[in-house]
Amino acid sequence: MTPITRREFVKGVALTPLGLTSVGTMAQQTAQASGDRFDIVVAGAGHNSLVTAAYLAKAGYKVLVLEGRPVVGGGAETTSATMVGFKDDLCSTGHTGIQNNPMLNELKLRDYGLEYLFPDPFFHMPFADGSSFTMWRNLDRTAAEFGKFSKKDEAAFRRIYAEYQTIGPALEANQFLPVGWGKPMNELMAGIPRLGLWQRRMAMSAWDNICDNYEDEHNRNFLVTLALLGPLTDPIYPGTGMSAFGTAALLKWGRPCAKGGAGQLTQALARFIEAHNGVIEVNKPVTRLIIENGKCTGVECADGSTFHADKAVLSTIHIKQLVNMAPRELWGQGFMDGVDTWKEEQGSIFAGNYALKEAPQYGGPHSAPAVMISPNPTRVLLNGYDIGVGNANFDEPPMLAECLTVIDPSRAPAGMHTLKLMSCQPYSLKEGPEHWDKIKKQVADAQLKYLRRFAPNLTDDKILGEFIQTPLDIERMNPAFWHGSVHAGAGGASQSGAMRPVPGWAQYRMPIHGLYQTGACTYPGGSISGAPGRNAAMVMLKDFGTSIEQVVDKTESKKT
């Protein structure tokens, strides 16, 4: 079978979507009855906007979701990108952040086809000297991995894990609440032992915290690579300190993966919305906000069709593009200042998806679905420098290799496997972003060459198909990934908390009356957590005179 090329995908052919590509029968009947008028019109069908739409549909509102691409999902999308029969995650894979979200139970998404797998072990890292580090969902087994290289480091990990149990709940308490709705952080932190130490640690860099607590280079390499490839942020930056303690936070859930692909999350949400009389239409990119008497009352799509919202419009369009869909003066100078100074993430994703005859074999005793590779901590830190100056990384780039078929055979034909090989690369090359089109094959080959040092069985004859995405390709695929930012934009002090997306506008209401915003541009930011979606639903439902608790407790009528 012929591998699918990037050019074919950009033209909108050849890629095989897996999931909702048109409205269902019930949705079609609703659309015919409603014409172009709905209570809520939603622009964009990423996972957060679908979460919000699901709560609104459950509340009884007539909801229309418009997606510009051929399939819903945004960053949680699974397609047959490499070959027919293989299920490839094009963006997100591990869904750790969403596991604490009450939404999973409140919407009973398991009833709509969503099932998570919890691999154990979930991370593995082979080293050039033949040793390796494996991370388990078990304190003692993971601590013993540190202890293979340093008993002092094993003790440090146990100590930090115990300390994290006292501060973790406070740090996580407000994640699933809009800004200002929860208890103040100083109140949540009151009484925590050694609070001053943790405040200092949070303000420090991840690398400084790693060096302060761990001595062995193998252990440091594992921790600093995780600190880079998780948030896609240079671990030497001040304010990245908590990334050093990701191992303590990860033990609870590990790295859960949706059975059948990351897109099963958004497919389940879509099915929920349609089951509650919502309408979803794809290939409907929104290009303009309809403003009447200072209020956003609907949207216009690229094909000229218009849809009107009697109560509100909800957007998940990137704010850099959203402000161009209405007259600039309606946003206000303060809001525009925030949008104009919005920064992309420091690093973007360069990813190769591969259809394989067999899984990579790393020579270790375990088959973890996620494998990190990096020669040493210095190379991880140099990666941040290269991104800052616009250098593509060819030489031993820190990488994440995910072969999820080792725990989920449903993602490939019998006996076959999928592989996603990802590195953190700059969007803005010093030669310009368009230079990615010239070097993408070279970078992909360099990544494979480096992987083969640790998985020598992965020879060319084992690769059946490939699909390569550069940071520029990622933006082309989905405009919401502005400048290749899969998390919508940088985190850090200037774009976090009450500063996200813009100071004064962190509660999902936009300056134009009747317009709300959710998605990765909003608090608490990117990745698959569903928090911006549920938080936006809380705000909108409150503005409509009800609450999320009342909606969740609402008795559903018997479906016919």
Phi, psi and omega in degrees: 000147186274126177300149179276136182263161179297322182298319178297321181294317181299325179284353175086019177234167173079321179293134182261105179292144176244097179142198186295117178239002175200166180288149178280178185299312181298319180295321179297319179296319179296316181298319180295323181285331186267342186064231181255015183248132179220167172287315183232131171247128183248124180261104180108142184234046167286175187295327181290316179293328176292324176299311179300313181300324180296315178297319181293320177294320178297328179288350177104003180279147174282115189243134172241128176248126180248124180241131182285338183265174183286350183212147178285163172137324184059237180282352176247080186222138176237130180223167169270080185274326184272309179204153176300134181099346178255135182256109186251128172277119184274344179222270184286153175227292178284135183241058180290315189297336184274349187294332178273357183286124179301341182305322183303321179273323182298323180264356178050052185294341176298328178292346181249019170102005182268124176224131178257141174255144185238085184296148177210111006286167182239342174229146177216146178219110175276149180244159185297336181275006178095349177276177181201165177233130179236135180251130183244164173274045183211128184299311185294318182293321179289319177301322179295331176295317173299320183293339177301330184253333182196120176294329176296320179292325176298316178295322179296318179296316179298318180296313181295321178300315180296318179296321183296330180296337179274329184258335182306311180301325178291319180293329184265352190300321186261005185299323183255038174222143175299156179305129178090353182272333183267185177290147176302147184300323180295330177286320179295327183277346185303131176088356179288128179299140176056041182301318181301323179297317181289326175298319177294315180301319181295326182279342181282179173274156176300319183296319178298318179294322178297314181293327180292334189244341184231145185249329187277140184292326177300311180295319177297322180297315178301312186292318183285329176292319175298322180292334177277308191282342176287291181275355184058043181230139180300118184289000177267355180286136170302144180093354177265011191307321184292342177295340178289342186248023179300328180298321180293322181285332187281341187300328184298311186248340187071227180230079184295146178230138178289130178296127181091357178122155181301331180294348178295334175298307184286331175294320178296318177298319179297318178296322177299313182299314180293325177294340178253031172069017173280161181241134177235127177235132178258172184057036180231071179291129177281132182241344183208142172269135177271121182245127178228120180054041177079004181243142175280116186243004179169189181220158172242139181259169184299332180274006178091351179289148180235149179223133186251142182244120181285335181248312185193160170247134177245129182246144165235018175290141180302139185298332177297330179265328182300320184292344178274000184261005176209158180306136186302324185294340181286340182278333184089147185296320181298318179293317180296325176301318180294320180290318181298331182261007178296135183245143175288169175296151180298317181240146175249188183252133165248119188229137171243122173260136184227141169264126190238152172282332179209159182285151173301140179244115187264002176082359179267178183277354188234155177244076176284141181289339181238124183235126176260142181226128176198140184289325183188166180300326181300319180296325177296316180292323177294333178301318178296321177297314181300319178297318181298327181259001175084029177266129170287142184262109178260329192263106177049055180290137173303131189223157171242121180248119185243119176240084188284347178292346177290340176244346183224082182297345181293350183277356182208160173303158185308127178083352181261172183216159172250154175219132171242121184244116190233138170231165180261117187228161178282143170285312184271086173296153180296338176273357184105150182303328182295344179295340177302327180297333181275330189248002187301319181293322179297316181293318179299317179294323179295321178296315179297319180299318179291319178301322185292343174297331184253339177230073187294345178289346186276064179280168185304325183290348178272351183259118183268329181198159180216156177215113187254135177234123171270169173305324178291319177299321181298319176293320178296322181297319184215111182301339178295339175272062184302128182055034177074012183277100180288345174255018176077330180174173182298155170267233179076175187298328186281345183222038179230164176055230182290356178266003185243119005275334186218137177307129181093350183227044184264002183255029170075354172270137180261164182300333178274123183303138179088357181247128177240158181229139172223189179099186188293340176290343185254168181299140000269010174117200187281189186082172184268093177236336185071000183295312178301324180293312180292320179299317178297322177298320179300316181293314182295317180296322176297316179296333180272000175094017178225199180211162180293329178295318179295322180292318180296322182281352182299130178284125181280138177289154181295128180284137178251000000 
